[in-house]
Amino acid sequence: MSALTAYLDVPLSREAPATARRAVTAVLAGWGFRDEDWLDSAAVVVSELVTNAVRHGGGCVALHVEAHDERVTVSVADGSSVVPRRRDPDGVGGRGIALIEALSTGWTVQNHEGGKRVRVVLSPCPGVRTGESGSARGSAS
């Protein structure tokens, strides 16, 4: 079965997380992932990944979304090799990894072109099954 994929180069700006959220939710909805609560959770994960890449990463920020069967993976690559770590929340941040862990089934960090790629497997979307063509569809109830 084929995978659906989308690649986006994210501009390094204050608007980057919002731009990435809108783009990814539009792509996922177009692929048949239409549960609003799930899309909101996906948007939070994307926002956290992009925010961290813009704040701490450096270089280009590349966003990749892949759907295969019911599994959706979101990854963000940046130019820094510094691995994200959980830290105590303060007035500036520190909640991102906890949010990502709460809204996903797991995350990993991979070396990527001198930097890193943070890869997150989203929790399954309710009411979605994948047809033979590889496109996600809402299940009939």
C-alpha positions as CSV (number, residue, x, y, z in Angstrom):
1,M,0.0,0.0,0.0
2,S,1.3,3.4,-0.9
3,A,1.9,6.3,1.5
4,L,0.6,9.8,1.2
5,T,3.3,12.4,1.8
6,A,3.6,16.1,2.0
7,Y,6.8,18.2,2.3
8,L,6.9,21.8,3.3
9,D,9.7,24.2,3.8
10,V,8.8,26.4,6.7
11,P,9.9,30.1,6.7
12,L,11.9,31.1,9.8
13,S,9.6,33.7,11.3
14,R,7.2,34.3,14.2
15,E,4.4,33.2,11.9
16,A,6.0,29.8,11.1
17,P,4.1,27.7,13.7
18,A,0.7,29.1,12.6
19,T,1.5,28.7,9.0
20,A,2.6,25.1,9.5
21,R,-0.5,24.3,11.6
22,R,-2.8,25.6,8.9
23,A,-0.9,23.8,6.1
24,V,-0.8,20.4,7.9
25,T,-4.4,20.4,9.0
26,A,-5.5,21.3,5.4
27,V,-3.4,18.4,4.1
28,L,-4.7,15.9,6.6
29,A,-8.3,16.9,6.1
30,G,-7.8,16.6,2.3
31,W,-6.5,13.0,2.9
32,G,-9.7,12.2,4.8
33,F,-8.6,12.8,8.4
34,R,-11.6,14.9,9.5
35,D,-12.1,14.4,13.2
36,E,-11.9,18.0,14.5
37,D,-10.5,17.1,17.9
38,W,-7.8,14.9,16.3
39,L,-6.9,17.6,13.8
40,D,-6.6,20.1,16.8
41,S,-4.2,17.7,18.5
42,A,-2.2,17.2,15.3
43,A,-2.0,21.0,15.0
44,V,-0.6,21.3,18.6
45,V,2.1,18.7,17.8
46,V,3.0,20.5,14.6
47,S,3.1,23.9,16.4
48,E,5.4,22.6,19.1
49,L,7.8,20.9,16.7
50,V,8.0,24.0,14.5
51,T,8.3,26.4,17.4
52,N,11.2,24.4,18.8
53,A,12.9,24.2,15.4
54,V,12.6,28.0,14.9
55,R,13.7,28.9,18.4
56,H,16.4,26.4,19.0
57,G,17.2,24.8,15.6
58,G,18.8,27.1,13.1
59,G,19.1,26.6,9.4
60,C,16.2,25.6,7.3
61,V,13.1,24.1,8.8
62,A,11.6,21.2,6.8
63,L,8.2,19.7,7.7
64,H,7.2,16.2,6.5
65,V,3.8,14.6,6.9
66,E,3.2,11.0,6.0
67,A,0.0,8.8,6.2
68,H,0.3,5.1,5.8
69,D,-2.7,2.9,6.8
70,E,-4.1,4.6,9.8
71,R,-0.7,5.8,11.0
72,V,0.3,9.5,10.6
73,T,3.8,10.6,11.2
74,V,4.9,14.3,11.4
75,S,8.6,15.2,11.4
76,V,10.5,18.5,11.5
77,A,14.1,18.8,10.5
78,D,16.4,21.7,11.4
79,G,20.1,22.6,11.4
80,S,20.9,21.9,15.0
81,S,22.2,18.6,16.3
82,V,21.1,19.4,19.9
83,V,18.5,16.8,20.9
84,P,15.3,18.1,22.6
85,R,14.9,17.2,26.2
86,R,12.2,17.5,28.8
87,R,12.6,20.5,31.2
88,D,10.7,22.1,33.9
89,P,8.1,24.5,32.6
90,D,8.7,28.2,33.3
91,G,7.3,31.5,32.0
92,V,9.0,31.0,28.6
93,G,8.3,27.4,27.8
94,G,9.1,23.8,28.8
95,R,5.7,22.2,28.0
96,G,6.3,21.1,24.4
97,I,7.7,17.6,24.9
98,A,5.0,16.8,27.5
99,L,2.3,18.0,25.0
100,I,3.8,15.9,22.2
101,E,4.0,12.9,24.4
102,A,0.3,13.3,25.5
103,L,-0.9,13.7,21.9
104,S,1.1,11.0,20.2
105,T,2.1,7.3,20.5
106,G,5.8,8.3,20.5
107,W,8.6,10.4,19.2
108,T,12.2,9.9,18.1
109,V,15.2,12.0,17.1
110,Q,17.3,11.1,14.1
111,N,20.5,12.6,12.7
112,H,19.7,14.6,9.5
113,E,22.1,16.4,7.2
114,G,24.3,17.7,10.1
115,G,21.2,18.6,12.2
116,K,18.3,16.5,13.5
117,R,14.8,15.4,12.5
118,V,12.3,15.0,15.3
119,R,9.7,12.4,14.3
120,V,6.3,12.0,16.0
121,V,3.8,9.3,15.4
122,L,0.3,10.7,16.0
123,S,-2.3,8.9,18.0
124,P,-4.8,7.2,15.7
125,C,-7.6,9.3,14.2
126,P,-11.1,8.2,15.2
127,G,-13.3,7.0,12.3
128,V,-10.5,6.7,9.7
129,R,-9.6,3.6,7.8
130,T,-7.3,3.5,4.8
131,G,-8.6,2.2,1.5
132,E,-6.6,0.1,-1.0
133,S,-5.6,3.2,-3.0
134,G,-3.8,4.5,0.1
135,S,-6.2,7.4,0.8
136,A,-7.7,7.7,4.2
137,R,-11.5,7.6,4.5
138,G,-14.0,8.0,7.2
139,S,-15.6,4.7,8.2
140,A,-19.3,4.2,7.6
141,S,-21.3,4.0,10.7
